[in-house]
Amino acid sequence: MIAINQNLQQAFTQLQQRNFNQVEKICRSILAEAPKNIDALHLLAISAKQQGQFDRSIHYFQQCLSLNPKHPVVLTNYANMLAQTNQIDLALEYYDRAIKASKNNVDAFYNWADLLFQQKNFTLAIKKLNQVLHINNKHYLALNLLGSCYKELEQHDEALQFYDKALTLSPDNFYVIHNKALTLKLMKKPQKALEYFLKILPQGRNIAEYCYNLGCTYSDLNELTNAKIYFEKAITLKPDYLDAHKSLNDMLWESNQDNEFLLSYKHSLKTLPTARHLWFAYIANLTQASRFEEAKQALETAINTVGRAPEFTHALGVYYFRNNNFDTAFSLIEEAVKSAPTENRFQIDMANLYIQQEAYLQALNHLDIAHQNQPLNQEVWAYKGVCWRLLNDDKYFWLNDYENLIDIDRLQPPSNYDNSEHFFSQLNDELQKLHTRSRQPLDQSVRGGTQSIGHLLDYPIPIIQEYRKILEERVNRFLSRLPKDSTHPFLSRIKKQFIFEGSWSVKLAASGFHANHVHPFGWLSGPTYISLPSIISPSDKTKAGWVKFGETSLNLGSREMIGKELCPEVGLSVLFPSYMWHGTHPFESDESRITLPVDLMPI
């Protein structure tokens, strides 16, 4: 028995040193003498797991559990392996078994919580982590993960409290400091976030995610040179880091650095020529920048290099669609749909082709498939509405009830301001400071203007928080007077509580406008008008700067229809379902137009 224990200790040491052949040899010799030795089988299971031999690992774990079904450590490690191989439901079941086998099994509770966190079940993860702390209140990993749960729930003050508790136990922990810095960045405190990021620069300089987050923080501070250095460092470390590519090229585009725009993709594709997702991101950016011929050439190169991936054939189809070559477009997009029927973008664009050809019933067939894939996708409802209108179906008016579902209300200023003019003038001054870029974002509806960075209503600026409060009251007034309709895509989702899913400021310059669009993943949307050029007037027959509803982005000519138009006024807040088509008429003026749009989601 003593010899077996010594051999087990030796095998464990070899496992720590990743000498897997030695682990196998020692454990085999133990099992030859004691075939039912759980510890030897357990070490073989872990050794196989670490080598990525998951079938062998499962075999050994199951042998262990056949000998002792309530072994808490084996159950925990088996659950860990199931989680690693994405067998989520089974992993959750075995964590539960491990806890039942040992009520104070800290590892099982913590790893269970970690899996729940990865599955975005933050509330249940918090419950499990509190159980960890009940057993061991100095478990700094649990405190760190609790902070991350609250960060994801946007309860940032609570998140900071848990990160600080973790730091009292592990003051120099890289990951806790990184998470705290990231939370401060989300709280729109970039200067404070930068202090914490720089504390861990020596440990983080070769970690792509750290470099990316540091780059984003410098970008928030409008220190574009430093932002560029760290975005490029992140890409050097991880050439297919799509978020870093996007953030870098968005910044280059919005600051008119066209000579370097998209070079990161070209360099990375030399390193990873068959990286399908990298090709697609590069092509998407070319298209957003209206460099259509370059996008077509890149698509043809990607297809020759990687193969006929459905996202490539679809994008090539969209190119021909844009150039009114409907036959070629139809063939390519249909190929993409057949290859990936659950990809909604393909189904929606197939519907668009049928709408162009006045085949509205066929379009609705594809939109129905898209609806089954994503029932809450607002773009699908928008295109269904187009088909119903062109088929003279009354469901169009049920969906787009412009008189009752578009709500226009004048915001009343907080009591500490003299009047509306005073409040909106002060708010305008603050918003102007946030427009630090010189060109519109690549992937938004803005044309001839700029957009603020990040979630604007999270900025800890007093007047923005005052605005948030009066807007919340205004939204509640609107929702409280709406009728119930369990079949309606907007009315059926009304809840007592809502969150601001997105908020930003848009500054349009002369000839600026919003292209006709919808908000695909919103629910309730709308702007407040903060500052307007003097030429925007209700008596203007050209309706310069007015907002319009109902006209699509499909350029249907005589088949288009504007359902409602309104003239903006300072202090006016307009709310409407996110699926409603909307855009603006251009205007000519040296004065800018500032709006503060939001997207809301029901809780």
C-alpha positions, -999 to +999 in steps of 0.1 A: +000+000+000+028+024+009+045+016-025+012+024-044+009+057-026+045+066-034+039+057-070+007+078-071+026+108-057+053+102-084+026+100-111+010+132-098+044+150-100+049+138-136+014+151-144+023+185-131+054+185-153+033+173-183+053+141-187+023+122-199+041+090-210+055+086-175+021+092-159+007+064-182+035+040-173+033+045-135-005+043-134-005+012-156+018-005-131-004+005-102-035-009-120-017-041-128-014-046-090-047-029-080-072-028-109-098-009-090-075+019-078-096+051-084-067+074-079-047+058-108-077+059-131-084+095-121-049+105-130-052+088-163-085+106-170-069+140-162-037+131-183-059+122-213-079+154-209-048+176-208-036+159-240-070+166-257-078+129-258-114+134-246-128+100-255-101+083-235-106+108-206-144+100-205-136+063-205-114+066-174-138+091-156-166+066-161-145+038-148-138+058-116-175+066-112-185+030-117-163+022-086-175+052-066-204+073-081-202+098-052-165+107-054-167+145-051-133+153-067-138+129-096-173+143-102-159+179-102-131+171-126-155+152-149-178+181-149-149+204-158-140+182-188-176+181-200-177+219-198-144+221-217-159+200-245-191+221-246-213+194-231-230+221-211-262+204-197-242+173-187-215+194-171-242+213-150-257+179-140-223+166-127-215+198-108-248+193-091-239+157-083-205+168-069-222+193-046-246+166-034-217+144-027-199+171-007-218+202+004-186+222+010-171+214-024-157+248-031-141+238-065-174+224-077-193+256-067-168+279-083-164+260-115-202+256-118-205+294-114-177+300-140-197+278-165-229+297-157-210+330-163-198+318-197-234+309-205-245+344-195-266+331-166-252+358-143-279+357-116-275+320-109-237+323-111-239+350-084-259+325-062-232+298-066-204+323-059-221+334-027-221+298-016-184+296-023-178+327-001-200+312+026-176+283+028-144+304+022-148+342+025-112+347+013-117+330-021-104+359-042-112+341-075-149+340-065-148+377-055-132+385-089-159+365-108-186+381-087-173+415-099-174+403-135-211+391-130-221+425-118-201+442-145-220+422-171-253+432-154-241+468-157-241+472-119-207+488-120-205+501-085-212+466-071-186+452-095-159+476-082-167+466-046-160+429-053-129+437-073-116+458-044-123+429-020-104+406-042-075+430-044-072+431-005-065+393-008-044+394-039-031+430-044-011+425-075-034+401-093-032+410-130-067+397-139-085+415-110-067+448-118-075+444-155-112+437-147-114+468-125-098+489-152-123+476-177-152+484-154-140+520-149-137+523-187-174+511-190-183+537-164-169+563-187-140+571-164-112+564-190-085+585-172-090+564-140-092+532-161-059+541-177-042+544-143-051+508-135-043+495-170-008+510-168-002+494-134-001+460-151+015+470-184+046+448-178+025+417-174+000+426-201+021+439-229+022+405-246-015+397-240-037+406-270-068+413-250-050+436-226-034+456-255-068+459-271-085+472-240-057+496-234-061+508-270-098+513-265-091+534-234-067+556-252-093+560-280-119+571-254-094+597-243-089+607-279-052+599-277-053+583-311-015+578-315-014+556-284-046+539-293-032+529-327+000+516-311-019+492-288-045+481-314-017+472-337+002+454-309-030+434-302-032+424-339+005+415-340-001+391-311-033+378-325-035+385-363-072+374-366-084+396-336-115+410-353-124+434-325-090+450-327-091+452-365-125+468-363-117+494-336-084+503-353-100+508-387-131+526-374-108+550-356-086+555-388-118+561-409-134+585-385-102+605-382-096+607-420-064+586-419-072+570-452-036+561-461-036+535-433-072+525-434-076+487-438-039+480-439-041+458-408-063+433-426-039+432-456-010+425-433-028+399-413-041+381-444-005+376-455+001+357-423-033+339-423-043+337-460-070+311-454-086+329-424-122+330-436-136+353-409-107+378-415-114+379-452-151+385-445-144+414-420-120+430-445-146+428-473-173+441-450-152+472-442-145+478-479-182+477-486-190+500-458-165+525-471-182+523-505-151+508-521-172+483-540-148+473-568-121+466-543-146+445-523-155+425-554-118+418-562-112+408-525-142+385-527-129+368-558-095+363-542-111+350-510-132+324-530-101+313-549-081+310-517-106+297-491-134+283-513-171+291-519-180+299-483-216+311-481-207+345-467-185+351-497-211+341-523-237+361-505-215+392-504-207+388-541-245+385-548-250+418-529-224+434-551-244+424-582-276+433-565-263+468-559-253+470-596-288+459-607-276+426-621-305+407-605-300+374-623-264+369-611-273+383-576-302+358-574-280+328-583-253+337-558-276+346-528-297+315-534-265+295-532-257+311-499-292+305-486-290+268-495-256+265-478-267+283-446-305+284-443-303+297-407-283+328-416-309+355-415-289+380-435-291+357-465-328+351-461-335+388-458-315+397-489-332+369-508-365+385-498-351+419-510-345+405-544-380+392-546-394+426-535-374+442-563-390+417-588-425+424-572-427+388-561-440+397-526-453+363-516-420+346-523-403+374-503-426+367-474-417+330-475-380+339-469-390+364-442-410+338-424-380+315-423-359+344-409-386+351-383-384+315-372-347+318-368-349+352-349-384+361-338-373+394-323-353+406-354-368+440-362-355+441-397-376+410-406-407+428-394-397+459-414-395+440-446-427+421-439-443+455-436-430+465-470-445+433-485-479+438-468-481+474-481-473+464-516-498+436-514-525+460-500-527+439-469-542+457-439-515+440-417-492+469-428-514+494-410-516+471-379-478+469-379-470+506-388-497+525-370-480+558-375-505+579-355-505+558-324-471+541-323-450+572-331-451+593-300-440+629-300-435+646-267-416+677-255-392+670-226-396+692-196-363+704-181-352+695-146-363+720-120-328+734-114-328+750-149-345+783-158-363+769-188-360+745-217-337+768-237-313+769-207-313+732-202-309+722-239-282+748-245-262+734-216-267+698-228-257+708-263-224+723-250-216+690-233-225+669-263-204+690-286-173+681-266-179+644-272-177+648-310-140+643-314-139+626-347-141+642-382-162+616-402-193+595-397-190+559-384-186+532-411-215+510-400-242+536-391-269+555-409-252+588-405-242+606-437-222+638-435-218+639-397-202+624-367-213+602-338-202+601-301-183+570-288-198+544-265-230+543-245-237+580-240-262+577-211-235+560-190-213+591-190-209+604-154-217+639-166-244+655-143-265+671-171-264+638-191-276+619-160-304+646-155-314+641-191-315+603-186-339+608-157-364+630-176-362+606-206-370+576-184-401+594-171-411+603-207-407+567-219-428+555-190-456+579-198-457+566-234-456+529-225-483+533-199-509+546-224-503+520-251-530+492-257-522+455-252-519+432-282-504+398-276-499+393-314-481+426-321-443+425-323-440+458-304-471+459-281-468+423-270-433+430-254-443+460-232-430+454-196-429+476-165-391+479-168-368+487-196-331+493-202-312+516-225-296+492-249-278+519-267-275+557-266-253+581-286-252+616-300-253+624-337-240+657-352-250+664-388-232+690-408-243+707-440-259+682-464-260+657-436-288+632-433-297+597-420-301+571-447-334+552-444-329+524-419-343+503-390-328+491-358-326+453-362-320+444-326-339+471-308-375+473-296-382+510-290-361+537-306-360+574-311-341+607-309-343+638-288-335+670-307-309+690-288-298+717-313-311+726-348-301+748-377-324+778-380-334+769-415-353+738-403-388+751-401-424+737-402-431+762-430-403+748-453-419+732-483-387+713-491-388+698-455-350+702-451-338+683-420-372+668-413-376+632-402-396+608-424-411+574-417-420+545-441-396+551-469-372+522-473-336+518-483-345+497-513-349+525-538-383+513-550-391+544-570-428+549-574-434+520-550-420+539-521-443+556-496-437+581-468-462+573-440-454+603-418-431+633-417-424+657-389-404+689-384-379+686-355-379+711-327-354+716-298-365+696-268-388+673-289-385+635-281-398+611-307-403+574-299-413+546-323-410+508-327-375+499-338-388+481-370-402+513-385-383+526-415-370+561-408-345+586-422-341+624-427-341+649-455-308+666-461-303+702-452-279+730-462-266+752-434-234+762-416-251+753-383-250+717-370-279+695-360-274+676-327-297+647-317-295+621-289-310+588-301-316+558-279-325+521-283-345+505-255-352+469-246-379+456-222-367+436-191 
